[in-house]
Each structure stands twice: as C-alpha cells, then as structure tokens.
Amino acid sequence: MVDRLGTRFRADLTDPGLYGHWHRDVLRFGDLDPQEHVGHVNYGFIFQNARLSYWPTVGLEGTNPAEGLI
C-alpha cells in the first residue's frame, strides 16, 4: 500500500525527511502471532509509543498531571 501511495504522490513515504516527527519502534516477539503477523491490539501500543514520543517535540513535555495525556 505504501508503494502505491508513494507512486500516486510521487514521494517515498518511508523517507523520514518528509515528516515533522518520525518515531522508530521495536517489535517484540510477544507482538507477533504464530504466523509472525503483528497482533491487532499491538497497533494501539505502537501508536501510543509514537504519540508519547511526539509530545515533547511540540512542547507538551512535563504537562500538568491533572490534564493527563489523553
């Protein structure tokens, strides 16, 4: 899918330079099913890790705990 979108927009969508924020995560053995596919629930964890690494880049690090991160 990334290849098709990249062709459509004439861009390499895997190039971190295209984005204001890039987060590289590590897939763990427990994130995979027996066929080595990423389990659906693990996508939420991956997005959560990316979101938490993004907040400091926009100045939201150390926000008031009463406000939370949601």
C-alpha positions in Angstrom: 0.0 0.0 0.0 2.8 2.4 0.8 4.3 1.7 -2.6 1.0 2.5 -4.3 0.5 5.7 -2.3 4.1 6.8 -2.9 3.7 6.3 -6.6 0.5 8.2 -6.6 2.0 11.2 -4.8 5.5 10.7 -6.4 7.2 10.5 -3.0 9.0 7.9 -0.9 6.6 7.7 2.0 9.2 5.8 4.1 11.6 8.8 4.0 11.7 10.3 7.5 12.6 13.7 5.9 9.0 14.1 4.7 7.6 14.3 8.2 7.9 16.7 11.1 8.2 13.8 13.5 9.5 10.3 13.0 9.3 7.6 15.6 11.1 4.2 15.2 9.7 1.5 17.4 10.9 -2.1 18.1 8.6 -5.0 17.5 9.0 -7.6 20.2 8.4 -11.3 19.9 5.2 -11.0 22.0 3.8 -8.6 19.5 3.6 -11.3 16.9 1.2 -14.2 16.4 2.4 -17.7 15.3 2.5 -16.6 11.7 4.7 -13.6 12.6 1.9 -11.1 12.0 1.6 -8.1 14.3 -1.5 -8.6 16.5 -4.3 -6.0 16.1 -4.1 -4.9 19.7 -0.4 -4.2 19.4 -1.0 -1.5 16.8 -2.5 0.6 19.6 0.7 0.2 21.7 2.8 1.2 18.7 0.7 4.4 18.1 0.8 5.1 21.8 4.6 5.0 21.8 4.7 7.3 18.8 2.3 9.7 20.4 4.2 9.9 23.6 7.5 10.5 21.8 5.8 13.3 19.8 4.5 15.3 22.7 7.9 16.7 23.8 8.6 17.9 20.2 5.6 20.2 20.4 6.4 21.5 23.9 4.0 19.3 25.9 6.6 17.5 28.0 6.0 17.9 31.7 2.4 18.9 31.4 0.2 19.2 34.5 -0.6 15.6 35.6 -4.2 16.6 36.2 -4.6 17.3 32.5 -3.3 13.9 31.5 -2.1 12.8 28.1 -5.4 11.8 26.6 
